[in-house]
Amino acid sequence: MRLATVATPAGSTAAVWQNDAWRALPAPDLSSLLASGADWGVGDALPDAVPVLPLPRPGKVICCGLNYGDHIAETGRETPTHPTLFAKYADTLIGPHDDIVLPAGLEVDWEAELAVVVGATLRNATAAEAEQAIAGYTVANDISVRDWQRRTLQWFQGKAWDATTPIGPVLVTPDDLDPTAGVEVVCRVNGVERQRGDTKTLVFDSAALLAYISTFTVLRPGDVVLTGTPGGVGMGMTPPTYLRDGDVVETEIASIGTLTNTVRFTH
Ligand code: MG
């Protein structure tokens, strides 16, 4: 099943893809739909519906760094015993075709990622319980401001710039997608492939991350966890290469969809 928040001429709504059309679900967006927990009655087909930011109000956005072997190697670090976690705010999220707007002069880098969306409340969950609580999977790009990330040991200030993390375009439910069996996570910049990783090589898979996080904080329906990026980020290139004004970043997981976002520097 494919779920989305779609914009229509009559406003935005949660929607499900059925019989070659987006059909309305009884909530204004997927954040509200997942929080409602109600049975979903499927409404009419929505002509001219376009997927937008799927989850406008997650209570928590938690990210895992250093979760693919090739990316760990390019950062020069050891394979971690525990997930390397940091948080973003909901204010960081933008839609699948929105511009990434930042001040000029920053070292702005790409990080294509699989994101897992929570579908039920989790606290002290086992991996098996966490797996049962997955609402679905989507695509994200953990756009990172490297010079700010490196200012201190904590990465937070390089990862939490408002309106810089594209996510979407749709949420694919676990009955239709199993990342532990392997899905490719790809990033292209101006059409040139920069990253291609396989989720079956993740050090910590989605269920393991949700279970681990749930030991210290409650996860609720609609919360989002970014599972980390494969090798090939700009910081790891020789010389390091960062995004420029007008660059087009495509982030793709073929079985979910593609984010296409243009970088716009303000002066
Ligand atoms: Mg990341």
Residues whose N, C-alpha, C, O or C-beta is under 5 A from the ligand:
A	BS01	MG	C64 E111 D142 G228 T229
